[in-house]
Amino acid sequence: MDLPNDALVNYIYPNNAHVVWSLMIVIYPFITGLIAGAFVVSTLSHVMKIKDFEPLANFALIAAFCFGLFAGVPLLVHLGQPQRAFNIYFTPHTTSAMSVFGYVYGGYMILLAIEIWFVYREHFVRMANETRGMVKLLWSVLCLGVTTYHPDSGKVDRKFIYWLALIGIPWAFLLHGYVGFIFGSVKAIPWWATALQPIIFLSSAVVSGMAMILIMYIFMKWRNQTHYDYIMIKKFSAIMWGIFIIDWGLEMLELVHVWYRNDFDWTQIQPLISGPIFTSYVLGQILVLSLIPTIILAVVVLSKITGKIMMYLAVLASVLHVLQVLFMRFNVVVGGQSISKSGRGFVEFHWEVFGKEGMLTAILILAAPFVVYYLISRVLPVFEVKARDMGG
């Protein structure tokens, strides 16, 4: 009996029946992107010496450290034998991107910790001299037993902060850019195999990190009932707007380039875009979460609007930017695996709620850095530089 012409259109291999890299691999590059973006915000003051962003410098540095503490957790949850993850440190392999990641990530976390120590060393010394008992011992340990702080010490500390931040910029870019490098190196999946992938991942990381920092900053100002620095918010929005335009332009350039080539890759990508990820990619990522915040930030930056209305619009755009990058990570990771290895049909993605790759686990991991930040902010004076009072 003859089979219909389209009998094999939806055929997939038996070992390709489900998406292997699920939500944990989606939020993993998302969190590492927040690290890079938050660190870039801290360098605006520590390296570029832009005084308008001094209120965000130390705060963004601590936020980057909090995000970094949980960057590897999604990978550990995803692994069947997470205790073996430390083998990448004991058996290094220079040809393995994941092995190199262990050293890049570990070294970057050490750099962040040292920079934070220099930023707050004066505070550690002061607390060691003002407290008693076990609390004094704890602060003495944090200041390495040196309980005196001379005026010249501040100059030395600022030099170390500058050079650590300067070194940290390419290190942060390497930390997240390599994630895009891994996906872009997989030639078997047309949706991933592009030289622009590392650059797109990196630019979107900076956008998501900046947007998250602005959301957290305004939330804490609202919670503490303190005045907002509207001038800083507007300038910050302008930088974020410019970077997002570059990011969005690169994403569209990649898509248009594949469409223009019209080769085998496009025969796989076009049905994917018009099918399984049409809602999340075309409607969600491109239209709602890219076009709308771009227009909102254009109003914030180019118009004379100021005060709370300007701030609310900036927050709305920032929330949409964070969601846009999260959607982008989902569309790349899950969307790429939706293309069947047989070249016909698509693999269906099944949402989980309570499993180890489920939404509840993802939410808990994403919430953990904010909990740690709250605890650290109870101990360290995060906002040491007072914002200019521009009115409530």
C-alpha positions as CSV (number, residue, x, y, z in Angstrom):
1,M,0.0,0.0,0.0
2,D,1.4,3.4,-1.0
3,L,1.9,5.9,1.8
4,P,0.7,9.5,1.4
5,N,3.3,12.0,0.2
6,D,3.4,13.6,3.7
7,A,3.5,10.4,5.7
8,L,7.0,11.1,7.1
9,V,6.6,14.8,7.6
10,N,6.2,14.4,11.4
11,Y,8.6,11.5,11.9
12,I,11.1,11.8,14.7
13,Y,13.7,9.3,15.9
14,P,12.8,7.3,19.0
15,N,15.7,8.8,21.0
16,N,14.6,12.3,20.1
17,A,11.1,12.2,21.6
18,H,11.6,14.9,24.2
19,V,13.6,18.1,24.9
20,V,16.7,17.1,26.9
21,W,17.9,20.6,27.9
22,S,14.9,22.0,29.7
23,L,14.1,24.9,32.0
24,M,17.4,24.5,34.0
25,I,19.4,25.2,30.9
26,V,17.1,28.1,30.1
27,I,17.6,29.9,33.4
28,Y,21.4,29.0,33.6
29,P,22.4,31.5,30.8
30,F,19.8,33.9,32.1
31,I,21.4,34.1,35.5
32,T,24.9,34.4,34.1
33,G,23.6,37.2,32.0
34,L,22.4,39.1,35.0
35,I,25.9,38.8,36.5
36,A,27.6,40.3,33.5
37,G,25.0,43.1,33.2
38,A,25.1,44.0,36.9
39,F,28.9,44.1,36.9
40,V,28.9,46.4,33.9
41,V,26.6,48.8,35.9
42,S,29.2,48.8,38.8
43,T,32.0,49.7,36.4
44,L,30.2,52.8,35.2
45,S,31.3,54.4,38.4
46,H,34.3,52.3,39.5
47,V,36.1,52.4,36.1
48,M,34.5,55.1,33.9
49,K,34.1,57.4,36.9
50,I,30.6,58.5,35.9
51,K,29.5,60.2,39.1
52,D,25.8,60.0,38.2
53,F,25.9,56.3,38.7
54,E,27.7,56.3,42.0
55,P,24.5,55.3,43.9
56,L,24.4,52.1,41.9
57,A,28.0,51.1,41.9
58,N,28.4,49.1,45.2
59,F,24.8,47.9,45.0
60,A,25.3,46.5,41.5
61,L,28.5,44.8,42.6
62,I,26.9,43.0,45.4
63,A,23.9,42.1,43.2
64,A,26.3,40.6,40.7
65,F,27.9,38.5,43.5
66,C,24.5,37.3,44.6
67,F,23.5,36.2,41.1
68,G,26.9,34.6,40.7
69,L,26.4,32.4,43.8
70,F,23.5,30.6,42.0
71,A,24.8,30.7,38.4
72,G,25.9,27.0,38.6
73,V,22.9,25.7,40.5
74,P,20.7,25.1,37.4
75,L,23.5,22.9,36.0
76,L,23.8,21.0,39.2
77,V,20.1,20.3,39.3
78,H,20.1,19.2,35.7
79,L,23.0,16.8,36.1
80,G,22.2,13.2,37.0
81,Q,25.4,13.0,39.2
82,P,25.9,16.6,40.5
83,Q,28.6,15.6,42.9
84,R,30.8,14.9,39.8
85,A,30.6,18.5,38.7
86,F,33.8,19.3,40.7
87,N,35.7,16.9,38.4
88,I,36.2,19.8,35.9
89,Y,38.6,21.4,38.4
90,F,40.5,18.2,39.1
91,T,40.7,16.9,35.5
92,P,40.9,20.1,33.3
93,H,40.4,19.8,29.6
94,T,41.3,22.8,27.5
95,T,39.2,21.6,24.5
96,S,36.0,21.4,26.6
97,A,34.1,24.7,26.9
98,M,32.3,23.4,30.0
99,S,35.6,22.5,31.6
100,V,37.0,26.0,30.9
101,F,33.8,27.4,32.4
102,G,34.7,26.0,35.8
103,Y,37.8,28.1,36.0
104,V,36.3,31.2,34.4
105,Y,33.3,31.1,36.8
106,G,35.4,30.2,39.9
107,G,38.0,32.9,39.2
108,Y,35.3,35.5,38.5
109,M,33.6,34.8,41.8
110,I,36.9,35.2,43.6
111,L,37.5,38.5,41.8
112,L,34.0,39.7,42.8
113,A,34.6,38.7,46.5
114,I,38.0,40.5,46.6
115,E,36.6,43.6,45.0
116,I,33.7,43.7,47.5
117,W,36.2,43.2,50.3
118,F,38.1,46.3,49.2
119,V,35.0,48.3,48.8
120,Y,33.8,47.6,52.4
121,R,37.1,47.2,54.1
122,E,36.7,50.5,56.0
123,H,33.3,49.3,57.2
124,F,34.8,46.0,58.4
125,V,37.4,47.9,60.4
126,R,34.9,50.3,61.9
127,M,32.6,47.5,63.0
128,A,35.5,45.6,64.4
129,N,36.3,48.6,66.6
130,E,32.7,49.3,67.6
131,T,31.4,45.8,68.5
132,R,32.2,43.4,71.3
133,G,32.3,39.7,71.9
134,M,31.7,37.1,69.1
135,V,30.4,39.8,66.8
136,K,33.7,41.7,67.1
137,L,35.6,38.5,66.3
138,L,33.6,38.0,63.2
139,W,34.3,41.6,62.0
140,S,38.0,41.1,62.9
141,V,38.1,38.0,60.7
142,L,36.5,39.9,57.8
143,C,39.1,42.6,58.0
144,L,41.9,40.0,58.4
145,G,42.8,41.2,61.8
146,V,43.8,44.7,60.7
147,T,41.7,47.0,62.8
148,T,43.3,50.3,61.9
149,Y,42.4,52.3,58.8
150,H,44.5,55.3,57.8
151,P,43.5,58.0,55.2
152,D,46.0,56.6,52.8
153,S,44.4,53.2,53.1
154,G,41.4,54.5,51.2
155,K,43.5,55.6,48.3
156,V,45.1,52.2,48.1
157,D,41.7,50.5,48.3
158,R,40.3,52.6,45.5
159,K,43.3,51.7,43.2
160,F,42.7,48.0,43.8
161,I,38.9,48.5,43.2
162,Y,39.7,50.2,39.9
163,W,42.0,47.6,38.6
164,L,39.8,44.7,39.8
165,A,36.8,46.2,38.0
166,L,38.9,46.8,34.9
167,I,40.0,43.2,34.8
168,G,36.5,42.1,35.6
169,I,35.0,43.7,32.5
170,P,36.5,41.3,29.9
171,W,36.2,38.5,32.5
172,A,32.4,39.1,32.8
173,F,32.1,39.2,29.0
174,L,34.0,35.9,28.7
175,L,31.9,34.3,31.4
176,H,28.7,34.9,29.5
177,G,30.0,35.1,26.0
178,Y,31.2,31.5,26.2
179,V,27.6,30.4,26.8
180,G,26.6,31.7,23.4
181,F,29.8,30.2,22.0
182,I,28.7,26.8,23.1
183,F,25.3,27.1,21.4
184,G,26.8,28.7,18.3
185,S,29.3,25.8,18.0
186,V,26.6,23.1,17.6
187,K,26.4,22.8,13.8
188,A,23.7,20.1,13.9
189,I,21.1,22.6,15.0
190,P,20.5,25.4,12.5
191,W,18.8,27.6,15.1
192,W,22.0,27.7,17.1
193,A,24.8,27.5,14.5
194,T,25.7,31.2,13.9
195,A,28.8,33.2,14.6
196,L,26.6,36.0,16.0
197,Q,25.4,33.8,18.9
198,P,28.0,34.8,21.4
199,I,27.6,38.5,20.7
200,I,23.8,38.3,20.9
201,F,24.0,36.4,24.2
202,L,26.5,39.0,25.5
203,S,24.5,42.1,24.5
204,S,21.3,40.7,25.8
205,A,23.0,39.8,29.1
206,V,24.1,43.5,29.6
207,V,20.5,44.6,28.9
208,S,18.9,42.1,31.3
209,G,21.4,42.9,34.0
210,M,20.9,46.7,33.7
211,A,17.2,46.3,33.6
212,M,17.2,44.1,36.7
213,I,19.4,46.5,38.6
214,L,17.1,49.4,37.8
215,I,14.1,47.4,38.9
216,M,15.8,46.5,42.2
217,Y,17.0,50.0,42.8
218,I,13.6,51.6,42.4
219,F,11.9,48.9,44.4
220,M,14.2,49.4,47.3
221,K,13.8,53.2,47.1
222,W,10.1,52.7,47.2
223,R,10.2,50.2,50.1
224,N,12.5,52.5,52.2
225,Q,10.5,55.6,51.3
226,T,13.6,57.5,50.1
227,H,13.9,60.0,47.3
228,Y,14.5,58.9,43.7
229,D,17.4,60.2,41.6
230,Y,15.4,61.0,38.5
231,I,18.4,62.4,36.6
232,M,20.3,59.2,37.1
233,I,17.3,57.1,36.2
234,K,16.9,59.0,32.9
235,K,20.6,58.7,32.0
236,F,20.6,55.0,32.9
237,S,17.6,54.4,30.7
238,A,19.3,56.1,27.8
239,I,22.3,53.8,28.0
240,M,20.0,50.7,28.4
241,W,17.9,51.9,25.5
242,G,21.0,52.2,23.2
243,I,22.4,48.8,24.2
244,F,19.0,47.1,23.6
245,I,18.7,48.6,20.2
246,I,22.1,47.1,19.3
247,D,21.0,43.8,20.9
248,W,17.6,43.7,19.0
249,G,19.3,44.7,15.8
250,L,21.8,41.8,16.1
251,E,18.9,39.4,16.7
252,M,17.0,40.6,13.7
253,L,20.2,40.6,11.6
254,E,20.8,37.0,12.4
255,L,17.2,36.1,11.3
256,V,17.3,38.2,8.1
257,H,20.7,36.7,7.2
258,V,19.4,33.1,7.4
259,W,16.2,34.1,5.5
260,Y,18.3,35.8,2.8
261,R,20.6,32.8,2.3
262,N,17.5,30.6,1.9
263,D,19.5,27.5,2.2
264,F,18.9,24.2,4.1
265,D,19.0,26.0,7.5
266,W,16.1,28.2,6.5
267,T,14.0,25.1,5.5
268,Q,14.4,24.0,9.2
269,I,14.1,27.4,10.8
270,Q,11.1,28.8,8.9
271,P,8.7,26.0,10.0
272,L,10.0,26.4,13.5
273,I,9.2,30.1,13.6
274,S,5.8,29.7,12.0
275,G,5.0,26.7,14.2
276,P,6.1,25.7,17.7
277,I,7.7,29.0,18.8
278,F,5.5,31.4,16.8
279,T,3.8,32.7,20.0
280,S,6.8,32.9,22.2
281,Y,9.2,34.2,19.5
282,V,7.3,36.3,17.0
283,L,4.5,37.6,19.2
284,G,6.3,37.5,22.6
285,Q,10.0,38.1,22.1
286,I,10.0,40.3,18.9
287,L,6.7,42.3,19.1
288,V,5.5,42.6,22.7
289,L,8.8,42.4,24.6
290,S,11.1,44.1,22.1
291,L,9.0,46.7,20.2
292,I,7.0,48.0,23.1
293,P,9.9,48.7,25.6
294,T,11.9,50.3,22.7
295,I,9.1,52.7,22.2
296,I,8.6,53.3,25.9
297,L,12.3,54.1,26.4
298,A,12.3,56.4,23.4
299,V,9.6,58.4,25.1
300,V,11.6,58.3,28.4
301,V,14.9,59.4,26.8
302,L,13.8,61.8,24.0
303,S,10.9,63.6,25.6
304,K,11.0,66.1,28.4
305,I,8.9,63.9,30.7
306,T,10.3,63.6,34.2
307,G,9.4,62.7,37.7
308,K,7.4,59.7,38.7
309,I,5.8,59.2,35.4
310,M,9.2,58.9,33.7
311,M,10.3,56.5,36.5
312,Y,7.2,54.3,36.1
313,L,7.8,54.1,32.3
314,A,11.4,53.2,32.9
315,V,10.4,50.4,35.3
316,L,7.8,49.1,32.9
317,A,10.4,49.0,30.1
318,S,12.9,47.3,32.4
319,V,10.4,44.6,33.3
320,L,9.7,43.9,29.6
321,H,13.5,43.8,28.9
322,V,14.0,41.2,31.6
323,L,11.1,39.1,30.2
324,Q,12.4,39.6,26.6
325,V,15.8,38.1,27.5
326,L,14.2,35.3,29.4
327,F,12.0,34.5,26.4
328,M,15.1,34.7,24.2
329,R,16.8,32.1,26.3
330,F,13.8,29.9,26.1
331,N,13.4,30.3,22.4
332,V,17.0,29.5,21.8
333,V,17.4,26.6,24.1
334,V,14.1,24.8,23.8
335,G,13.3,26.1,20.3
336,G,16.6,24.7,18.9
337,Q,15.9,21.3,20.4
338,S,12.4,21.4,18.9
339,I,13.8,20.7,15.5
340,S,13.8,16.9,15.1
341,K,17.1,15.2,14.4
342,S,15.3,13.4,11.5
343,G,14.8,16.8,9.8
344,R,11.0,16.2,9.8
345,G,8.6,17.3,12.4
346,F,9.1,18.8,15.8
347,V,9.8,17.6,19.3
348,E,7.1,18.6,21.7
349,F,8.2,20.4,24.9
350,H,6.3,19.3,28.0
351,W,6.0,21.7,30.9
352,E,6.6,20.4,34.4
353,V,5.6,22.0,37.7
354,F,7.1,20.0,40.5
355,G,9.9,18.0,38.8
356,K,13.6,18.9,39.2
357,E,13.3,20.6,35.8
358,G,9.9,22.1,36.7
359,M,8.7,25.7,37.0
360,L,8.7,25.6,40.8
361,T,12.4,24.7,40.9
362,A,13.2,27.4,38.4
363,I,11.3,30.0,40.4
364,L,13.1,29.0,43.6
365,I,16.5,29.3,42.0
366,L,15.7,32.6,40.4
367,A,14.4,33.9,43.8
368,A,17.4,32.7,45.8
369,P,19.8,35.6,44.7
370,F,17.3,38.2,45.9
371,V,17.0,36.4,49.3
372,V,20.8,36.4,49.7
373,Y,21.0,40.1,48.7
374,Y,18.5,40.9,51.4
375,L,20.6,39.2,54.0
376,I,23.8,40.9,52.8
377,S,22.1,44.3,52.8
378,R,21.2,43.8,56.5
379,V,25.0,43.6,57.2
380,L,26.6,45.9,54.7
381,P,25.6,49.6,53.9
382,V,24.8,49.0,50.3
383,F,23.8,52.6,49.4
384,E,26.6,54.7,50.9
385,V,26.3,57.4,48.3
386,K,23.2,59.5,48.7
387,A,21.2,60.2,45.6
388,R,20.4,63.8,44.7
389,D,17.0,64.9,46.1
390,M,15.0,65.8,43.0
391,G,11.7,65.8,44.8
392,G,9.2,63.0,45.5
